[in-house]
Amino acid sequence: QVQLEESGGGLVQAGGSLRLSCAAAGRTFNRYAMAWFRQALGEEREFVAAINVIGGSVDYGVSVKGRFTIFRDNGKNTLYLQMNSLKPEDTAVYYCAASTGWLTSTSVPYEMTYWGKGTLVTVSS
């Protein structure tokens, strides 16, 4: 079992940057593919980025590609999301999640096994 806890959310102006972290409790973090999803008020949960176990391959949602970077530190059991050039439409609760499968930009929430509780990111215009 993996317990996930996000941090790093907050209020930022458009064009600014934030780095989200997701700390994982458990000794098997490096066996899971990891992802970030987000959910804006009144919207469905949306895929943001994923990083797989084998080769560390990554994939991004169309709306964040080129602006966000996902990476992981298996030694620290931590997943990160570096968000640059933030836009008001990036405002959402951001969740990290773990999966035993292979993740791509078409991955959907039900593919994930474990979830954190989320951290709120608000981008002002």
N, C-alpha and C positions, 0 to 999 in steps of 0.2 A: 504494500500500500504506500501511496505517496501523498503527503499533505503539502499543499501549495499556498503560499502567501505573497501577494503582490504588494509593492510599495513604489513610491516615486511619483505618484500622480499629484496634480495640483492645478493651479491657475497660471496660464502663460499667455502672452500676447501673440497674435498671429505673426508668423515668421520666426518665432522662437523655437527652443529645443527643450526636450525633456528626456530623461532616461528612466525607464521603468525597470524594476527588478522583480524577480519571482524566486523566492527562496523555497527550496524543496526539502522536506524532512523525510529521511529514509535513505537507505544505502544503495538503492537501485536506480537513482536518478539517471545515470548514464545509459540505462537500458531503454529509456523512453524517448520517443519523438515528442517534441515540445512545440507548442503553438501559442500565439496570442490571438484572441478574438476581441471584438468590441461590440458594445450595444448602446446605441443612442436612444434617447427617450422616445418611446413609441415605435421603435424599429426592431427588426429581428437581429439576432446576434450574427455578426459578420466576421468572416475570416480576415485576419490581418497579415500574419506571417507564421512560418513554421520552419523548424530546423530538425532534420532527421538524425538518426543515430549513425548510420553507415555513411561515412565520408562527410558528415556534417552538411549535407546538401540543404539548401534553403529555398524557400519560395515565398512570394509576396502577393497580397491582393493588389489589383490594378490601381486602386486609388492611393496606395502608399508606396508603390514601387519607385525607387530612386530617392525617396525621402526617409524611409525607415530602414533600420538594420537590426536583424535579430542575431544574437549570438549567445553562447552558453559557456559556462566555466564548470566543467564536471568536477574539478577539484573542490570547488566551493558549493556544489549543488545549487547553482543559481543560473537562471535564465534572464536575459536582458532584452530590452527593446529600446534602441536609440531612435528617437523621433526628432527629425529636423524639419525646418520649413513648415511648421505646423500651421494648419488652417482651421478656421472656425468649424468646418464640417468634420474635423477630427474629434470634436467634443463627444465623449462617450465614457462609459465605464469599460475599462480594459481588464480582460481576464486572461490569465495564463491557464494552460491545460496540458495534460499529458496523455499520450496515446501509445499503445503497443504496436500500432500499425505504421504505414508509410503515409506521410502527409504531403499534400500538394495544395495549390491555390484553390482547388475545388473541394477541399475538405470541409466537412460540415460538423456542427456541434455534436451530433450523436456518435461520431467516430471517436470522441475523446472519452477517456476513462476517468480522469480526475480533473477537478476544477478548483481554482482558487476562488475567493470571495469577491475579487475585483478591486480596482482602484480607479477613482474618477479623474479624468483629464478634461479640463475646461480651457478652451482656446477662445480668447476674446478678440474681437475685430478692431 
